[in-house]
Amino acid sequence: MSRSLDLYSEARSLFPGGVNSPVRALVKPYPFYVERAEGAYVYTVDGEELIDMVLAYGPLILGHKHPRVLEKVQDQIFKGWLYGAPAEVEVRLAKKILQYVMKGGMVRFVNSGSEATMLALRLARAFTRRKFIVKFDGCYHGAHDYMLVSAGSAAEHYGVPSSDGVPEEVARLTLVANFNDFDGVERLLRAEGERVSAIIVEPVMGNMGVIPPKPGFLKHLRELSDRYGSLLIFDEVITGFRLGLGGAQEHFNVKADIVVLGKIIGGGFPIGAVVARRDIMENVTPQGRVFNAGTFNAHPLSMSGGLATIEVLEEGETYSVAARAAKTIAKALEEASMETGIQVQVNIVESMLQAFFTANPVVDAATARLSNKILYERFHEEMRRRGVFIAPSQFEAIFTGLPHRGPVLDKIVDAIHGSFKALKGAVG
């Protein structure tokens, strides 16, 4: 019996499903437990050495235990790790973020992306004095009531709860449209626009695999927000500082009113942030009446890890290495598909990519759901057998970062070709 299985057996009596976040339970036949990690690799308690292409679901763009991040965090630990009072490092990180995300704006640091989206929606409602929110089928914006909403029988519809415990009365305040559907979202705004406080969107869907916006779609949302007096919220928990220092706003040349950040800006430590225009953010307590507070807000370790990460990103090498790796991997997937006859669609945006086992383009949540998820799970298993850890769920992203180069990248490419050959043998 493996050490991971021993731990998982014990964990099942301690945690619901044996884990503390559902996606961790998707690794079959049971989750592996990590002993340590460094650079491109995670090392399990069972002695496995795995190239990590999950990167903690996005935050670790520099890889594990990057020396610059380690140094900054160690320095902070020696100074103390929690004060309940402001520290200089939060001012320095905020200035960095505003420099790239929203010059002249303001920031509120919180502790997770979920918490940040929750505050962003509350802020939008307060600023516009409207109740309704528009979101898109398949976009994930955190585990709180207003966003745990699905499209029901059809998009362009009042939302229905996607989790027990979410009151229907709350879900009905969230309207659901189809991502990349220009006409559908316009119809929805035409009907309900005067009651909509905000449109919230992942500029690149990262929680339904990787699904980029069609050309002009984000600009269309900007125009609709302006036309109907609502705010445009970009949920850049994943894309922020991953698509470049300016995130999706810079990459797609579209400005949002509110930007939600997380993951990379904490350097691997818990974090979330709401960035918005000054006239909007001035409504947050203690300056305004939109309440937010938190013992761990602007935690010194998260601030230090995030500041060190952005300083490394400013040097430029990370983005070019990560993008080159993603393109190389996408090419390997396409070549392996041609060699084996296994149909695959590869979606890629900079250092985010995903393979969908389907013959048809994946442009929204509905087309993503039509892909062969069982075949993807087998692909995940075959890659792990060859020493590469990719997202265990079809509906997560594969990430590249600074350590994915040289022999590491060669091993990933070899693993892809070997995995597809094994899949061909398994499916005939």
C-alpha positions in Angstrom: 0.0 0.0 0.0 1.4 3.4 -0.9 1.9 6.2 1.6 -0.5 8.4 -0.4 -3.2 5.8 -0.1 -2.6 5.6 3.6 -2.9 9.3 3.9 -6.0 9.5 1.7 -7.7 6.7 3.7 -7.1 8.7 6.9 -8.2 11.9 5.2 -11.5 10.5 4.1 -12.6 10.3 7.8 -11.4 13.9 8.4 -12.5 15.9 5.3 -15.5 15.7 3.0 -14.4 13.5 0.2 -11.0 13.3 1.7 -9.8 16.7 0.4 -10.1 20.4 1.0 -10.9 21.4 -2.6 -12.9 19.2 -4.9 -10.6 19.1 -7.9 -7.9 17.4 -5.8 -10.1 14.4 -5.6 -10.1 13.9 -9.4 -6.6 12.4 -9.5 -7.2 8.7 -9.8 -7.3 6.2 -8.3 -6.6 8.4 -5.3 -4.8 11.8 -4.8 -1.0 11.7 -4.6 0.4 13.6 -1.6 3.3 16.0 -2.2 6.4 15.9 0.0 8.2 18.8 -1.5 8.5 20.8 -4.8 11.2 22.8 -6.6 11.5 24.4 -10.0 9.4 22.4 -12.5 9.0 19.4 -10.2 6.8 18.0 -7.5 8.0 15.1 -5.5 5.4 12.8 -3.9 5.5 10.9 -0.6 5.6 7.7 -2.8 8.8 8.7 -4.6 7.3 10.0 -7.8 9.1 12.9 -9.6 6.5 14.8 -11.7 6.9 17.7 -14.0 4.2 20.1 -12.8 2.0 21.7 -15.5 -0.7 22.5 -13.0 1.4 25.0 -11.0 -1.1 25.1 -8.2 -3.8 25.9 -10.8 -2.0 29.0 -11.9 -0.2 31.0 -9.2 3.3 29.5 -9.6 4.3 31.0 -13.0 7.9 31.1 -11.7 7.8 27.5 -10.7 8.2 26.1 -7.2 10.4 27.6 -4.6 11.8 30.3 -6.8 14.9 31.7 -5.0 13.8 35.4 -5.3 10.4 34.7 -3.8 11.9 32.4 -1.1 14.4 35.2 -0.1 11.7 37.9 0.2 9.4 35.7 2.2 12.1 34.5 4.5 13.1 38.1 5.1 9.5 38.9 6.0 9.2 35.9 8.4 12.2 37.1 10.3 10.5 40.5 10.7 7.2 38.9 11.8 4.4 37.3 9.8 1.2 39.0 11.0 0.6 42.4 12.6 -3.0 43.4 12.5 -1.6 46.7 11.3 -0.4 48.1 8.0 3.1 47.3 6.6 5.2 49.0 4.0 5.2 45.9 1.7 1.4 46.3 1.0 2.0 49.8 -0.2 4.8 48.7 -2.5 2.8 45.8 -4.0 -0.3 48.0 -4.5 1.8 50.6 -6.5 3.2 47.8 -8.7 -0.3 46.4 -9.4 -1.8 49.8 -10.2 1.1 50.7 -12.5 0.1 47.9 -14.8 -3.6 47.2 -14.1 -5.2 50.6 -13.6 -3.2 53.8 -13.3 -5.0 56.2 -10.9 -7.1 53.5 -9.4 -7.3 51.9 -6.0 -6.9 48.4 -4.5 -8.4 46.4 -1.7 -6.4 43.3 -0.8 -8.4 40.3 0.4 -7.5 36.6 0.8 -8.8 34.7 -2.2 -10.3 35.2 -5.6 -13.7 34.1 -4.3 -13.6 36.8 -1.7 -12.5 39.4 -4.2 -15.3 38.7 -6.7 -17.8 38.8 -3.9 -16.6 42.3 -2.9 -16.5 43.4 -6.6 -20.2 42.5 -7.0 -21.2 44.2 -3.8 -19.3 47.2 -4.9 -20.9 47.3 -8.3 -24.4 47.0 -6.8 -23.7 49.9 -4.4 -22.2 52.1 -7.1 -25.0 51.6 -9.7 -27.8 51.2 -7.2 -29.0 48.1 -9.2 -29.4 44.5 -8.2 -28.8 42.3 -11.2 -25.5 40.7 -12.4 -24.8 39.2 -15.8 -22.4 36.3 -15.9 -21.6 33.7 -18.6 -22.3 30.0 -18.6 -19.1 28.1 -17.6 -17.2 31.1 -16.1 -16.3 30.5 -12.5 -16.1 33.4 -10.2 -15.8 31.9 -6.8 -17.7 29.8 -4.3 -20.3 32.3 -3.1 -24.0 32.4 -3.5 -24.4 34.9 -6.3 -21.9 33.1 -8.5 -22.9 29.5 -7.8 -25.5 29.9 -10.5 -26.0 28.0 -13.8 -28.0 28.7 -16.9 -30.8 26.2 -16.2 -32.6 25.0 -19.3 -31.2 27.8 -21.5 -28.8 30.7 -21.4 -30.0 34.3 -21.5 -32.1 33.3 -18.6 -32.5 34.0 -14.9 -30.0 31.8 -13.1 -30.7 28.7 -11.1 -28.6 27.5 -8.1 -25.8 25.1 -9.0 -25.2 24.2 -5.4 -27.5 23.2 -2.6 -27.8 25.9 0.0 -28.1 28.8 -2.5 -31.6 30.3 -2.3 -33.5 30.5 -5.6 -34.3 34.1 -4.7 -30.5 34.9 -4.7 -29.8 33.0 -7.9 -32.6 34.9 -9.8 -30.6 38.1 -9.4 -27.9 36.6 -11.6 -28.6 36.5 -15.4 -26.7 33.9 -17.4 -25.6 34.4 -21.1 -23.4 32.3 -23.4 -19.7 33.2 -23.7 -18.8 34.4 -27.2 -22.4 34.9 -28.1 -22.6 38.5 -29.4 -26.3 38.5 -30.1 -27.3 36.6 -27.0 -25.8 39.0 -24.5 -27.1 42.0 -26.5 -30.6 40.5 -26.3 -30.2 40.0 -22.6 -29.0 43.6 -22.0 -31.7 45.0 -24.3 -34.3 43.3 -22.1 -32.8 43.8 -18.6 -30.0 46.4 -19.1 -31.7 49.0 -16.9 -31.6 46.6 -13.9 -28.0 45.3 -14.5 -25.3 46.6 -12.2 -22.4 44.7 -13.8 -21.3 42.2 -16.4 -18.7 39.9 -14.9 -16.5 37.7 -17.2 -13.3 35.7 -17.3 -11.6 37.4 -20.3 -10.2 33.9 -21.1 -12.4 31.1 -19.7 -10.0 29.2 -17.5 -12.5 27.1 -15.5 -14.0 25.3 -18.5 -10.6 24.3 -19.9 -9.2 27.3 -21.8 -11.6 29.1 -24.1 -10.4 32.4 -25.6 -12.8 35.2 -26.5 -13.7 35.6 -30.1 -12.3 38.7 -31.7 -14.3 41.7 -30.6 -16.3 39.9 -28.0 -14.8 41.7 -25.0 -15.1 45.1 -26.8 -18.7 44.2 -27.4 -19.2 43.8 -23.6 -17.4 47.1 -23.0 -19.8 48.8 -25.4 -22.9 47.2 -23.9 -21.8 48.2 -20.4 -21.4 51.8 -21.5 -24.7 51.8 -23.3 -26.7 50.5 -20.4 -24.8 52.2 -17.5 -23.5 49.0 -16.0 -19.9 48.2 -14.9 -17.7 45.8 -16.6 -15.8 43.4 -14.3 -12.9 41.4 -15.6 -12.2 38.4 -13.4 -8.5 38.1 -13.9 -7.8 35.8 -11.0 -6.1 33.5 -13.6 -5.2 35.9 -16.4 -3.8 38.7 -14.3 0.0 39.0 -14.7 -0.2 35.7 -16.7 -1.0 37.1 -20.1 1.5 39.9 -19.5 2.1 42.6 -16.9 -1.1 44.3 -18.0 -3.1 41.1 -18.0 -6.1 40.6 -20.3 -6.9 44.3 -20.4 -3.6 44.9 -22.2 -3.6 41.7 -24.2 -7.1 42.3 -25.7 -6.9 46.2 -25.5 -10.1 46.5 -23.5 -10.5 48.4 -20.3 -12.7 47.2 -17.4 -14.2 49.3 -14.6 -13.3 46.7 -12.0 -10.5 44.0 -12.2 -10.4 41.1 -9.8 -7.0 39.6 -9.2 -5.5 36.6 -7.3 -3.1 33.7 -7.8 0.1 35.2 -9.3 -0.1 38.4 -7.3 0.5 36.4 -4.1 3.4 34.4 -5.4 1.9 31.2 -4.2 0.5 32.6 -0.9 -3.3 33.2 -0.3 -4.5 36.4 -1.9 -7.2 38.2 -3.7 -7.5 41.8 -4.8 -10.2 44.2 -6.2 -8.8 46.9 -8.4 -11.1 49.7 -9.6 -11.4 53.2 -10.7 -11.0 55.6 -7.8 -14.6 56.9 -7.9 -15.8 53.3 -7.5 -13.3 52.2 -4.8 -13.9 55.2 -2.7 -17.2 53.5 -1.7 -15.4 50.8 0.3 -15.1 51.1 4.0 -13.7 52.9 5.9 -13.9 55.6 3.2 -17.4 54.6 2.0 -20.3 52.3 3.0 -19.5 49.1 1.1 -18.2 46.9 3.9 -15.1 44.7 3.7 -12.7 43.7 6.5 -10.4 40.8 7.2 -7.8 39.9 9.8 -5.6 38.5 7.0 -6.2 41.2 4.4 -2.8 42.3 3.0 -1.0 39.5 4.8 2.7 40.4 4.9 3.8 37.0 3.5 1.4 37.2 0.6 2.5 40.8 -0.1 6.2 39.8 0.0 5.7 36.8 -2.3 3.6 38.7 -4.7 6.0 41.7 -4.9 9.0 39.4 -5.5 7.1 37.5 -8.3 6.1 40.7 -10.1 9.7 42.0 -9.9 10.9 38.8 -11.6 8.1 39.1 -14.2 9.2 42.7 -15.0 12.5 41.3 -16.2 10.7 39.8 -19.2 12.2 36.3 -19.5 9.3 34.5 -17.9 6.7 35.5 -20.4 8.8 34.5 -23.4 9.8 31.2 -21.9 6.3 30.3 -20.8 4.7 31.3 -24.2 7.3 29.4 -26.2 6.7 26.3 -24.0 3.0 26.5 -24.5 3.4 26.8 -28.3 5.7 23.8 -28.3 3.3 21.7 -26.3 0.4 22.7 -28.5 2.3 21.8 -31.6 3.2 18.4 -30.0 -0.5 17.7 -29.3 -1.5 18.5 -32.8 1.3 16.4 -34.3 0.4 13.5 -32.0 -3.2 13.8 -33.1 -2.2 13.6 -36.7 0.0 10.6 -36.1 -2.6 8.6 -34.2 -5.8 9.8 -35.7 -7.1 10.8 -32.3 -9.0 14.0 -32.8 -8.1 16.9 -30.5 -8.8 20.6 -30.4 -6.0 22.7 -28.7 -7.0 26.1 -27.3 -4.1 28.3 -26.3 -3.6 31.9 -25.0 0.0 32.7 -24.1 0.9 30.4 -21.2 -2.5 28.8 -20.8 -3.7 25.8 -22.9 -5.9 22.8 -22.9 -6.6 19.8 -25.1 -10.2 18.9 -25.9 -10.8 15.4 -27.4 -13.4 16.4 -30.0 -13.6 17.1 -33.7 -15.3 20.5 -33.3 -13.9 23.9 -32.2 -14.5 24.6 -28.5 -15.8 28.2 -28.2 -18.0 28.1 -25.1 -19.2 26.0 -22.2 -21.6 24.0 -24.3 -19.0 22.9 -26.9 -16.5 22.2 -24.1 -19.0 19.8 -22.4 -19.3 17.8 -25.7 -15.6 16.8 -25.6 -14.6 13.3 -24.6 -13.9 13.7 -20.9 -13.1 10.0 -20.4 -10.4 10.1 -23.0 -9.0 13.2 -21.4 -8.9 11.4 -18.0 -6.9 8.6 -19.7 -4.6 11.2 -21.2 -4.0 12.6 -17.8 -3.2 9.1 -16.4 -0.8 8.3 -19.3 1.0 11.6 -18.9 1.5 10.9 -15.2 2.9 7.5 -16.0 5.5 9.3 -18.1 6.3 11.8 -15.3 4.2 14.8 -16.2 1.3 16.1 -14.1 -1.4 17.9 -16.0 -4.8 19.1 -14.8 -6.9 16.1 -13.8 -10.0 17.8 -15.0 -10.9 18.6 -18.6 -12.3 21.8 -17.3 -9.1 23.2 -15.8 -6.1 24.7 -17.6 -2.7 23.4 -18.3 -0.1 26.1 -17.4 3.4 26.7 -18.5 5.9 28.9 -16.7 9.6 29.8 -16.3 10.9 26.3 -15.5 9.3 24.6 -18.6 12.3 24.7 -21.0 15.3 22.6 -22.1 15.2 19.0 -21.0 12.0 19.6 -19.0 10.2 20.7 -22.2 11.7 17.8 -24.2 10.3 15.3 -21.6 6.9 16.9 -21.8 6.8 16.6 -25.7 8.0 13.0 -25.5 5.3 12.2 -22.9 2.6 13.7 -25.2 3.6 11.5 -28.1 3.9 8.4 -25.9 0.6 9.1 -24.3 -1.2 9.4 -27.6 0.2 6.1 -28.8 -1.0 4.4 -25.6 -4.4 6.0 -26.1 -4.6 4.8 -29.7 -3.9 1.3 -28.5 -6.5 1.6 -25.7 -9.3 2.9 -28.0 -8.4 0.8 -31.0 
